Amino acid sequence: MPRIDPEARKEYNLLRKWEKAGLVGNYDLIYDKYKKTNNCDLCNCEFTKKNKKCMDHSHISGHFRHICCNACNSGMFDRTKPKNNTSGIKNISFNKKDKLWEYRKTYKKNDFRVYNKNKQIVLWVKFYDYLMLSN
């Protein structure tokens, strides 16, 4: 059995992690930028073992924004999410028991809920709902 290159394994694991987090875009270009970036795009500090490199993306659309340090990335945390919401996105949570993503919204005393295994589908429902309410 051939040995897998450790760098290729590291890249594969990182790309899968980004995919699970909901990142949308060209993974090859984003990974190249990630590898080449040595300083935070926001505060320009150098990455260290304590202040690690993070890939920041929009939790609504899933699109890549920039490479930033852990301090800047955690400073952008959505503080409006409920305590049982583990996704970081308002009104979207993951049910560990059923292994389903849920989008929940209340309209005039009526609950609207969408469940799906695919996080992207739930995000699209939320985005569509947002577009309909803004018109």
C-alpha positions in Angstrom: 0.0 0.0 0.0 1.5 3.4 -1.0 2.1 6.0 1.7 0.1 9.2 1.5 2.1 12.4 1.5 1.5 14.1 4.9 1.1 17.5 3.3 -1.6 16.1 0.9 -3.4 14.5 3.9 -3.2 17.8 5.8 -4.7 19.7 2.8 -7.4 17.0 2.4 -8.4 17.2 6.1 -8.5 21.0 6.0 -10.6 21.2 2.9 -13.1 18.7 4.4 -13.2 20.8 7.5 -14.0 23.9 5.5 -16.6 22.0 3.5 -18.4 20.9 6.7 -18.2 24.5 8.0 -20.2 25.6 4.9 -17.5 27.3 2.9 -18.5 27.9 -0.7 -16.0 28.7 -3.5 -12.9 27.4 -5.3 -11.1 25.4 -2.6 -7.9 25.2 -4.6 -7.6 29.0 -4.8 -8.6 29.5 -1.2 -6.1 26.9 0.0 -3.3 28.5 -2.0 -4.1 31.9 -0.4 -4.3 30.2 3.0 -0.8 28.6 2.6 0.8 31.8 1.4 -0.7 34.1 4.0 1.6 34.8 7.0 -0.1 37.8 8.5 -3.7 38.5 9.5 -5.7 40.3 6.8 -7.5 42.4 9.4 -4.9 43.4 12.1 -1.7 42.4 10.2 -0.3 40.5 13.2 1.9 37.5 12.5 0.4 34.1 13.1 1.8 32.1 16.1 1.0 28.9 17.8 -1.3 30.8 20.3 -2.8 33.1 17.7 -3.5 30.6 14.9 -4.5 31.2 11.3 -8.3 31.0 10.6 -10.3 31.0 7.4 -13.2 33.5 7.7 -16.4 33.1 5.7 -19.9 34.4 5.6 -22.2 32.1 7.6 -25.2 33.2 5.5 -23.9 32.7 2.0 -20.9 30.5 2.8 -18.5 32.7 0.7 -14.9 33.1 1.7 -14.0 36.6 3.2 -10.3 36.5 4.3 -7.6 34.8 6.3 -7.4 36.2 9.8 -5.9 35.4 13.2 -7.9 33.5 15.8 -8.3 36.7 17.9 -10.0 38.6 15.0 -12.0 35.6 14.0 -13.4 35.0 17.5 -14.1 38.8 17.7 -16.5 38.5 14.8 -18.6 35.8 16.6 -22.4 36.2 16.2 -23.4 37.1 19.8 -27.1 37.0 18.9 -27.2 33.2 18.6 -29.2 31.3 21.3 -27.3 29.0 23.7 -28.5 25.8 22.0 -27.3 27.1 18.6 -24.0 25.5 17.8 -23.7 26.8 14.2 -23.0 30.4 14.9 -25.8 31.4 12.6 -28.9 33.0 13.9 -32.0 30.7 13.7 -29.9 27.7 12.5 -28.9 24.8 14.8 -27.7 21.2 14.5 -29.7 18.5 16.2 -27.1 15.9 17.3 -29.7 13.3 18.2 -31.3 13.3 14.7 -28.2 14.5 12.9 -30.3 17.2 11.1 -29.8 20.9 10.5 -32.8 23.1 11.5 -33.9 26.6 10.4 -36.5 27.9 12.8 -38.4 31.2 12.5 -41.6 32.5 14.1 -44.1 34.5 12.1 -47.1 36.0 13.9 -47.2 33.2 16.5 -46.7 30.5 13.9 -43.5 28.4 13.8 -41.8 27.8 10.5 -39.2 25.0 10.6 -37.0 23.3 8.0 -35.0 20.2 8.7 -32.3 18.7 6.4 -29.1 16.7 6.7 -27.5 19.1 4.3 -26.5 22.4 5.9 -26.3 24.3 2.6 -30.0 23.5 1.8 -31.0 24.9 5.2 -28.9 28.0 4.6 -30.5 28.5 1.2 -34.0 28.3 2.8 -32.9 31.0 5.3 -31.5 33.1 2.5 -34.7 32.8 0.4 -36.8 33.6 3.4 -34.7 36.7 4.0 -35.2 37.8 0.3 -39.0 37.3 0.6 -39.2 39.3 3.8 -37.2 42.2 2.4 -39.5 42.7 -0.6 
